[in-house]
Amino acid sequence: MDRDLDFLAQRRAPRFAADFRVQVRLTTQGPTKVAACEGHGTDISGGGLAVSADIELPVGAQVGVEFTPPYSDQSMTFRCFVRNRDGNLYGVEFITENDEDYRKAGELLAGLAAMNANVPVS
């Protein structure tokens, strides 16, 4: 199996093609400062999403994202870790630490699956 296919096989949740606005917030410590901007979300799963945003987000940083999933009219907010970056395109992973986090991630995944928008991502 080639390397790209190995990577796909390791994903924990199916990916879905989507196109939606995302509000991104980065809070820095000492002194506390909040930077926020509107971005564009794509390639979403129950575990995270890709965000294109004109903001400097270091890999490993914790950020907040708020968006309205494509299947809903209700916004969702997640705390995330920035896992990777390519220019202004970021891969963020939802932080799931408690029952509420898991519930939201499950609700998101169920809604995406119901949309039947599953597409392979390379």
C-alpha positions as CSV (number, residue, x, y, z in Angstrom):
1,M,0.0,0.0,0.0
2,D,1.5,3.4,-0.9
3,R,2.1,6.0,1.8
4,D,-0.9,8.2,0.9
5,L,-3.3,5.2,1.3
6,D,-1.6,4.3,4.6
7,F,-2.3,7.8,5.9
8,L,-6.0,7.6,4.9
9,A,-6.4,4.2,6.6
10,Q,-5.2,5.7,9.8
11,R,-8.0,8.3,10.0
12,R,-10.3,7.8,13.0
13,A,-13.4,9.3,11.4
14,P,-14.7,9.6,7.9
15,R,-14.1,12.9,6.1
16,F,-16.7,15.0,4.4
17,A,-16.5,17.7,1.8
18,A,-18.1,20.9,3.0
19,D,-17.9,24.7,2.5
20,F,-18.8,26.9,5.4
21,R,-17.6,30.0,7.4
22,V,-15.6,29.5,10.6
23,Q,-14.8,31.9,13.4
24,V,-11.3,31.2,14.8
25,R,-10.1,32.5,18.2
26,L,-6.6,32.3,19.6
27,T,-6.1,33.3,23.2
28,T,-2.5,34.0,24.3
29,Q,-1.2,34.0,27.9
30,G,0.7,36.7,29.8
31,P,-0.6,39.2,29.0
32,T,-3.9,37.7,27.9
33,K,-4.7,38.7,24.3
34,V,-7.4,37.4,22.0
35,A,-7.0,37.3,18.2
36,A,-10.0,36.4,16.1
37,C,-10.8,36.2,12.5
38,E,-13.3,34.7,10.1
39,G,-12.1,31.8,8.0
40,H,-13.3,29.1,5.7
41,G,-13.9,25.5,6.7
42,T,-13.6,22.4,4.5
43,D,-12.8,18.8,4.8
44,I,-14.6,18.1,8.1
45,S,-15.0,15.0,10.2
46,G,-16.2,14.2,13.7
47,G,-12.6,14.7,14.9
48,G,-11.6,18.0,13.3
49,L,-11.6,20.1,10.1
50,A,-9.4,22.1,7.7
51,V,-9.6,25.8,8.2
52,S,-8.3,28.5,5.8
53,A,-7.8,31.7,7.8
54,D,-5.7,34.9,7.6
55,I,-4.3,34.5,11.2
56,E,-1.0,33.2,12.6
57,L,-1.8,29.9,14.4
58,P,1.2,28.0,15.7
59,V,1.1,24.2,15.4
60,G,0.3,22.9,18.8
61,A,-1.7,25.9,19.8
62,Q,-5.2,25.6,21.4
63,V,-7.8,27.6,19.5
64,G,-11.6,28.0,19.6
65,V,-13.6,27.5,16.4
66,E,-17.3,28.3,15.9
67,F,-19.2,27.3,12.8
68,T,-22.6,26.3,11.6
69,P,-22.4,22.8,10.1
70,P,-23.7,22.5,6.5
71,Y,-26.6,20.4,7.6
72,S,-27.8,22.7,10.4
73,D,-28.9,26.2,11.3
74,Q,-27.4,25.9,14.8
75,S,-23.8,26.9,15.4
76,M,-21.3,24.7,17.2
77,T,-18.2,25.7,19.2
78,F,-15.2,23.4,19.7
79,R,-11.9,23.8,21.4
80,C,-9.2,22.5,19.1
81,F,-5.5,21.8,18.8
82,V,-3.7,23.1,15.6
83,R,-2.2,19.8,14.3
84,N,-0.7,21.0,11.0
85,R,-0.3,23.9,8.7
86,D,0.4,24.7,5.1
87,G,0.5,28.5,4.6
88,N,-2.9,29.8,5.8
89,L,-4.5,26.3,5.7
90,Y,-4.7,24.7,9.1
91,G,-5.7,21.2,10.3
92,V,-7.4,21.4,13.6
93,E,-8.4,18.5,15.9
94,F,-11.4,18.8,18.2
95,I,-10.5,18.4,21.9
96,T,-12.8,15.8,23.4
97,E,-12.2,15.7,27.2
98,N,-15.7,15.3,28.6
99,D,-19.2,13.9,27.8
100,E,-20.3,17.2,26.3
101,D,-17.3,17.3,23.9
102,Y,-18.0,13.7,22.8
103,R,-21.7,14.4,22.4
104,K,-21.1,17.4,20.1
105,A,-18.5,15.5,18.1
106,G,-21.0,12.6,17.7
107,E,-23.8,14.9,16.8
108,L,-21.6,16.5,14.1
109,L,-20.5,13.2,12.7
110,A,-24.1,11.9,12.6
111,G,-25.3,15.1,10.8
112,L,-22.5,14.9,8.3
113,A,-23.2,11.2,7.6
114,A,-26.9,12.0,7.1
115,M,-25.9,14.5,4.4
116,N,-24.2,11.7,2.6
117,A,-21.3,13.9,1.6
118,N,-18.5,11.4,2.2
119,V,-15.6,11.9,-0.1
120,P,-12.1,10.5,-0.1
121,V,-9.4,13.0,0.8
122,S,-5.9,12.6,-0.5
